[in-house]
Amino acid sequence: MTERCAGLIELKAFNRPVEGGINGEWSLVLPDGSRKKIHLPNPHEQVVQRKFALSDEVRKPVAVFHERMTHIAKFRLAALRLAV
């Protein structure tokens, strides 16, 4: 995040290759080539929702936006410290 740009990186932690489309179910590709349905929200839809959430935040007045981003950064930093 800078004054001119906001970026969104969405990482997923699957232990196998994943197949799916914009809509519908997603599946893990198992070593034997078979598919196992993922019983989670559609990963593509998750990214789209987060993109719109970030866009909504950026459109807020600057003071509100900076206050919220500072709070989120402090929370994430505290979570990282607990994980170490």
C-alpha positions, 0 to 999 in steps of 0.5 A: 500500500502506497499513497498512489497504489494498493495491491492485493495478494491472495495466497492459498495453501493447498497441498495438491494441484487445484482445478476449478473455474470462475463459477462452480466447484473446485477440486484437488487433483489427487496423485492417481488423477482422480478429483476430490471436491473442495468443501470450501467457498470458491477460491476465485469468488473469495479473491473477488470479494476481497478485491471489492472490500479493498476497493471499498476501503480505499474509497473511504475518507483518507483519515478513516482509511488510514486509521483502519489500515493502521489497526489492521497492520498492528493486528497482523504484526501482533499475530505474527509475533505470536506465531514466532 
